[in-house]
Amino acid sequence: MLFGALALLANAASALAAIQVIQPSKDLWWVNNGQNTLAWTGSAPPNDFVVMLSNPDTKLLTADNAIGAIAQTYMYSLTVLPVKWNAGTGYTIKLVNPLNGTDVYAVSEPFEIKPEGSTYATGVTSAAGTLAATSSDTAANTTASSAAATPTSNGAMSNAVPAAAAVAVAGAAYLLA
């Protein structure tokens, strides 16, 4: 009996510590081609994750899109640099295992990406770092860092994460696609 109560308490504590996406949300939308904030609460594990943009409407997004590689849980927020996505509703953010894209740690509530030039919702969280993203449906040229990654002459991103991390993201995008 005591063991069952302790197990129940441990599960409750674990659920409270789990990572949760708090922005974007239905009330804190993103703006197409704007600097958007991704924010989460909770603690490790996981220590790190890959950020994926998802939408079940393939007219808006043909496959899950890796918008950052290897974000650290302790950062609690990141700025997603301007990217052109299709404005619409039903988008979600998934925080996934960098080595196994089918292992999803957290999913945001559905949110909207408003048309370029729209105003942001009030109460937007400031970001601790910066996430560089591409508007492609693959993760091959996508990286993340606490400083913005910069494009190289061949379109790849530099100054961001080790090659192994980029490969893990590409693998995650492939698994989810």
N, C-alpha and C positions, 0 to 999 in steps of 0.2 A: 504494500500500500504506500509506504513512504517512498519507495523507488519510483512508483508511478507518478506521485506528486512532484518529485524532483525532476523527472523526465519532462513533465508537462511545463514546469517552470523554465527549464532549459530551453525548450522549444519556443516558449513565449519570449524569452530574452533574445534568442537568436532572431526571431522575426522582427523585434524592435531594432536590432542592430543592422538588419539587412539594408542593402543599398536601395534607394528609391529615387526615381527621377522626379524632380519637383518643377522643373522648367525645361522645356516648354510644357504647356498644359492647355486645356480648353480656354482658360482665361488669360494665359500668357503666350500668345502666338508668336510665330516668327514672321519676318518680312523677307520676301524674295530679294536676293542680291543685297542684303543688309548684314550688319554685324549683329548676330543673334547669340543669345546666351543659353548655354546648357548648364543646368544646376542639378545637384543631387544631394541627398542626405544619407546618413548611415556610416558604417565603418567597415573596415576590412575583417574578414575576407569578403570580397576579393581585394587584393592589393592594387590590381590594375585591370583594365578592360578596354575593349574596342567599342567605339561609338558607331552605330548603324542607324541610318534613316530608312524607314520602311513605310510603305503604303500599299494596301491591298488593291487599290485602283491602278492597274498597269498603264492606264492612260496618263497618270500623273508621274509614276515612277515604275519603270519596267522591272526592277529588281531591288532588293535591299542594297543601299548605297553606303559604303564605309566612308564616314566623314571625319574619321580620326583614328590614329593608331596609338595604342598603348597610353591611355589616359590613366592617371594615378588617382586612386580613391581619395587620398587626403586633400586633393585640390578643391573639391566640392563644387567648382564651377569652371567653365571655359567659355571663351568667345569663339564662335564659329565665324570665320571670315566670310566676306560676301561671296555667295555662290548663286548662280541662276538655277533654281528649281522651278517646277510648274506650280503656280499658285493653286491652292485647293485645300480640301479638308481630308481628314482621315489619316494624316501622317502620325507616326509614332517614332520614338527614339528607343532603340534597344541597346543595352550595355551587355556585351557578350565576352565570353572567355577568349583571350587572344589566341589560344591554341586550338580552340574548338568552337567554331561559330554557332553550333547548334546548342551550346550551353549558354542559355540566356540568364543573366543575373537580374536584370530589371527591364521593365518596359514602361514607357511613359503613358499617360492617358492620351487618347487621340487629340491632336491639335491641328490648327490651320496654319498654312503658309500663305500670308496675305500678298497681294500684288506689290511689285516694287514701288517704293514711294509712300506706302501706307504708314500710318503712325503706329508706334509700339504701344502695347498695353502699359498701364501704370504698374508700378511695383516690380519692375524688371530688376533682377539680381545682377550685381556687378560680377565680372568674371575674374578669376585668379590667373588664368593662363589663356593661351590662344590656340585655336585649332584651325589648321589650314584644310580646306576641303576642295573637292572637284565636283563638277556637276555630272560626271560620267557615272555609269552604273557599275563600274569596277573599282577596285581599291588599288590598282597598280600604281597610280600616281598620287596616293593620298597618304599623308603623314601627320603626326601631331607633335607638339612640343610646347614647353612653357613660353617659348618665343615663336613667332610666326615662322613657318618654313617658307623658303623662297624658291620659285621655279628656276630650273637650270635651262640651258639652251635646248635640251632634248625633251623638255616638258616634265621631267621627273622633279620631285621635291628634294631639296637638300637641307642640311642643317637641322634634321629633325630627330629621327630615330635610327637605330642600327638596322642594317639590311635584314637581319633575321626578323625583326619586328614587322617590317614592311611585308615580308613574305608571309608571316602569320596573319596579317590583315588580309592579304590577297587570298589566302586559303580560307579565311573566315567568310569573305565575300563570296567565294566560290561555293562554299558549303551552303550558304543561305540563299544563293541565287536560284 
